[in-house]
Amino acid sequence: MIDDQAGIGFVLALGRALHRYGTPAHRLEEGLRRVCDKLGIVAEVFTTPTAIIMSFGAPTELKTRMLRVEGGELDMGKLAQVDALADDVIEHEITPDEGMRRLEAIIAGPPLYEHGLSTLCHGIVAATLAVFLGGSRHDVALAGAIGLIIGLLAQALQRSTDQARVLELVGAAFASFTADFFSTQTTHISPTIVSLAALIVLLPGLSLTVAMTELATRNLIAGTARLMSALIVLFMLVIGTWLGERIAHAVVKVDHIAWPVPLPEWAHWIAVVGSALGSAVLVQAEKKQLGWILAGCIVGYVGTRLGTIWLDSQLGVIVGAFALGVLANVYARKLDRPAQVVTVPAMLMLVPGGMGLRGMSSLLDRNTLSGVDTLFAMFLTATAIVAGLLIATAVVSPRRSL
């Protein structure tokens, strides 16, 4: 017989851990309700990006607890461990008290990959995105170098909460200034491509897509809050980009137009592999998950390209998201682990954050028509991604809450 207090304590700790590692509101609520049902606990669950509210007991004797939580960190390895631990508790293989002790050990554990490798992967992912954006080899090299330095900057600023809050502003200013400065040294560099590629890890495209998913699943408060958070990050990036451009124009004369020469087709496939492995490291995925993540990136990339041919550049991503969702749900069914492990790193190539940055920049430059058109395309692309994932779940159910 499970002690209610111990069970409630474990559920609260589990909710905080799942939220910390990036679980969306609709999956977090479903997962916590499932755990409560298995443990024989009567509970109501409500989550937002900054709070978890749970009420326990019969309506006449409710006990309510609110947890103040911060934005999650992407750690797919620890997410999978927490999910496996929850299964052990609800299957009564270990007690809730033992589950809490193991949960604390998982959270306190060191990251799977060293800071040096994670920093290197910032540069790798930035370089691969420059390939997808049609950049030249000069663009790829410069984007990778800037991405590497932004990775170092992220490691340094994340030691302090106050400093971490200006990462997007400082990173965007540095990327924009560097891209514009080096574009004056050669006509082979496109500063727009370099800036977007270098800032890929900072762009809130994933948050935007998760927000649209929460809104589509009727988690309106959580989705609205996350959407506003993503837009604020976009504004910070736009202001940083604008600041970097103004400083560059004050230091050097930036007036030429670059005509980048895209790399050949085979470079895109190398970029897919590099992006998959780099993204897997950035989200701290376990080594045994790398094959699935690579497969997810490939099917998402191929599906998006086919969808673009069949439909258009905005709606075509629905095919890639559907293919990715099906593969992720197959992973969830076969290995009994969260589908997020596959979808999160693979979606870095699909998310529309770059469109938002360009749209905001156009509005800042008073190109209102272009800015509104680009922002509309961003929301259309995000909605297409969500639609593809939801259709995939309807066709191939993951048979899991997470």
ZIBELCOR-V833318 format. One record per backbone hydrogen bond with DSSP energy under -0.5 kcal/mol. NH is the residue of the N-H (numbers start at 1). CO is the residue of the C=O. If there is no record, write none. Layout:
nh/co
NH/CO
NH/CO
//
This chain:
nh/co
7/3
8/4
9/5
10/6
11/7
12/8
13/9
14/10
15/11
16/12
17/13
18/14
19/15
20/16
21/17
22/19
23/18
28/24
29/25
30/26
31/27
32/28
33/29
34/30
35/31
36/32
37/33
38/34
39/35
40/36
40/37
41/36
43/41
44/55
46/53
48/51
51/48
52/67
53/46
54/65
55/44
56/63
57/42
61/58
62/59
63/56
65/54
67/52
68/66
69/50
69/67
73/20
75/73
76/283
77/283
77/284
79/75
80/76
81/77
82/78
83/79
84/80
85/81
86/82
87/83
88/84
89/85
90/86
91/87
92/89
93/88
94/88
99/95
100/96
101/97
102/98
103/99
104/100
105/101
106/102
107/103
108/104
109/105
109/106
118/114
119/115
120/116
121/117
122/118
122/119
123/119
124/120
125/121
126/122
127/123
128/124
129/125
130/126
131/127
132/128
133/129
134/131
135/130
140/136
141/137
142/138
143/139
144/140
145/141
146/142
147/143
148/144
149/145
150/146
151/147
152/148
153/149
154/150
155/151
156/152
157/153
158/154
159/156
160/157
164/160
165/161
166/163
167/164
170/166
171/167
172/168
173/169
174/170
175/171
176/172
177/173
178/174
179/175
180/176
181/177
182/178
183/179
184/180
184/181
185/182
186/182
189/186
191/189
194/190
195/191
196/192
197/193
198/194
199/195
200/197
202/199
203/199
206/203
208/204
209/205
210/206
211/207
212/208
213/209
214/210
215/211
216/212
217/213
218/215
219/214
220/218
223/219
224/220
225/221
226/222
227/223
228/224
229/225
230/226
231/227
232/228
233/229
234/230
235/231
236/232
237/233
238/234
239/235
240/236
241/237
242/238
243/239
244/240
245/241
246/242
247/243
248/244
249/245
250/246
251/247
252/248
254/252
255/253
258/256
259/187
262/260
263/135
267/264
268/264
268/265
269/265
270/266
271/267
272/268
273/269
274/270
275/271
276/272
277/273
278/274
279/275
280/276
281/277
282/278
283/279
284/281
285/280
289/286
290/287
293/289
294/290
295/291
296/292
297/293
298/294
299/295
300/296
301/297
302/298
303/299
304/300
305/301
306/302
307/303
308/304
309/305
310/306
311/307
316/312
317/314
318/315
319/316
320/316
321/317
322/318
323/319
324/320
325/321
326/322
327/323
328/324
329/325
330/326
331/327
332/328
333/329
334/330
335/331
336/332
340/402
341/338
342/339
343/339
344/340
346/342
347/343
348/345
349/346
350/347
351/347
355/352
356/352
357/353
358/354
359/355
360/356
361/357
362/358
363/359
364/360
365/361
366/363
367/362
368/366
371/367
372/368
373/369
374/370
375/371
376/372
377/373
378/374
379/375
380/376
381/377
382/378
383/379
384/380
385/381
386/382
387/383
388/384
389/385
390/386
391/387
392/388
393/389
394/390
395/391
396/392
397/395
//
